[in-house]
Amino acid sequence: MSRHFKNETGTDLVLDTGILVGSASQYYIKYHAPSGLSGTWAATLYSSYSSLAGLTGTYLLKRTLLYTDLSEAGEWRFQAHIGASDGTWWGETAVENILDAFER
């Protein structure tokens, strides 16, 4: 497992949706920061033909992290969120400990 740091930039955050997306038109990643701040980031559908998607049998969402995304060190929670005309779905919650500079 790799370590991730506050203000990390360019890393792809990839979450399993847990379903076959089908005709979904809205892709988001919901987040909950250590301070209690929560919100959503726009995401894109990760290639369903990738080897990772093939292993899980479901679709994946991707967010390429911006400098301001992981603005706090501590425990973050992430969840894939998908919207379509026939429903709304959430993936399982992923938890990641984001480290501050020089932490090990």
N, C-alpha and C positions, 0 to 999 in steps of 0.2 A: 504494500500500500504506500503510495507516495504522500508526501506532506505538502500542504498548501499554506500560503502565507497571505496576510493582510495586503490588500491592494495588488494582488497578483493579476497580471494582465496577459491576455492571449490564450489562456488555458480554456479548452472546451469542457464545459460542464455538460455531461451526457446522462440523461435520466431515462429509465425504462418506463414506458406508459402502462405496461401490464395488459394492453389490449392491442388488437389490430385496429388501427386508426380509421381506415376506410375513408369516408368523405369529410373528415374534420377540416375546419377552416380556420380555427383559432388555436394557437399553440403558445402556452405560457409556462414559465417556471415560477411557482410561488416560493417565497423565501421568508424565513423568520430568523432575524439576527439575534446575537446574544443580548443586546440591549432591550429586546422586545419589539423593535421596529419590524414591521412586516410589509410585504408588497409583492409585486409581480414584475418579472422581466419578460420581454418578448423572447420567444424561442423559435427555432426552425425545426422542421421535421428532419431528423437525421436519416441518411439513406437507408431505406428498408432492405437494400441489397448488400449492405456492409456485412462483414464477417461477424461483428458484434451483434447486429440485429438478427442474423441467422442463428446465432447461438441461443438467443433468448426467445425467438419465435414471436416476438411482438415488435412494436415500433418504439423508437427512441426519439427524445427531444434533445436539442443541443442549444446551448448558449455559450458564445465565446465571451469570456469575462472581460469587462472593461475595468480600468484602473479604479473607478469609484464603486464597483459592485461589492466587493468584499472589504468594506470600510472598517470593519471591527475584527479584533482577534476574539476567539472563543468558539462556542458551539453554535453552528448554523444548521438549520433544517431546510431542506429543499423538497419540492413535490411537483411532478409534472401535472399540468392542467390542460385539458383538451376540450374544445367546444365545437359542436356541430349542430346542424338543424334538428337532429333527432336526439340530442342529449349532451350532457357534460360529464366528463370522467376525470378522475385523479389517479395518479400512480401512487406507489407506496412512498412514505416519507424516507428520505435519505438524510443522514446526519454526518456532518463533517466538522472536525475541530480545525479551525483556521488559526494558524500561529502568528505571533507578532514577530517583527524583525529579530533575528539572532536567537529565537527560541529553537529548541531541539525536541 
